[in-house]
Amino acid sequence: MESGKNQLQTQPDASKADLRLRDFKPRSMLHASRTPIDTPRFPVIDAHAHLTWTTNVRSGVCVGEEVTVFAEPADLLPVMDRKGIRTMINLTGGVGKGLEESIRRFDQAAPGRFLTMTEPSYGLFAEPNFAQLQADAIEHAHRVGACGLKLLKSLGLYLRENIDEGELIGVDDTRFDTMWEACAGHGMPVFLHVSDPEAFFLPTDATNERYEELANHPDWSFYGPEFPSNAEILAARDRMIARHPNTTFALMHVGNGAENLAAVAACLDRFPNTLVDISARIGELGRQPRAARQFFDKYQDRILFGTDAVPPPFGNDVPQQLFCDELYEIYYRFLETEDEYFDYAPAQTPPQGRWSIYGLGLPDAILRKVYHDNAARLLRLPHE
Ligand SMILES: [Zn+2]
């Protein structure tokens, strides 16, 4: 039988109940083992980095040729050498003269250490002969040394009929068919970002598991009648891929379906011309380590290592992408160790959701493919 005093003490402490979410920073009391991984077991190709960016962006769509350069090779190579990164792929190399500058600044300045991809020429989208102009732009990009084509999430979410006004343009719009086919013709893989995390299509409210992230970046929310649903965007992607069996599509961020690995597996099974990268998604993969481990076992030849790294100061806003030693150490720890319950990003408050991750402990044969060999095969790089 409890005393009156104890009953009083079980009353909630009202002064403590209204702690603000942003002030809640619990420290784990779990005495889990910690296995730091300074260098990867095999050389790494980071297949997803952003070292340049098109300067002129209109309503979320890159237009024009001028590029902003985020860093010089001299800024990046010391980290790459310390962290075992043989090659970085700069996905947002731009188009036309800007692309040529990106290639000069990176690929040609440090041969073998950097490769550059081109992007669609959205600035030309309103031209009546866009399909031909875009095919020509891919031919130019191939000639000047671009290793592939990268798409940001523009199609389905940003690009409109008159670039920044009118109806949204889906990824299956037939005006891009010549672009996909030109990539196939020149042996250039397409690195395709379509849609975004499922939570970004839901209200930013108390039930949204990425509430803090969306509150910090309201422009990342695609909730509302002005946007298609996540399912509609992914269905358009699948219709487009089905029309282009000779083009190779690497689906960025685990196909933007890391929360639903069964759906990603179904896509990989349906389309043999697809792969995925893991960039910016170890937070998702690492909170379901058993399903993720099975996924890596089954699709070990079709997974690319990538981080989405952006050098400072531009990367400072998004901690899970900031190019630094710690970013790579976390990825290596996730892939190589069986450590439990650790942060997926170099930041105190988790930037995607409030959870921790568990390492996969992948065997050497899979690590070697994911770190290096799958990307080397795709991009026709030397194997050892
Ligand atoms: Zn990216």
Residues whose N, C-alpha, C, O or C-beta is under 5 A from the ligand:
A	BS01	ZN	D308
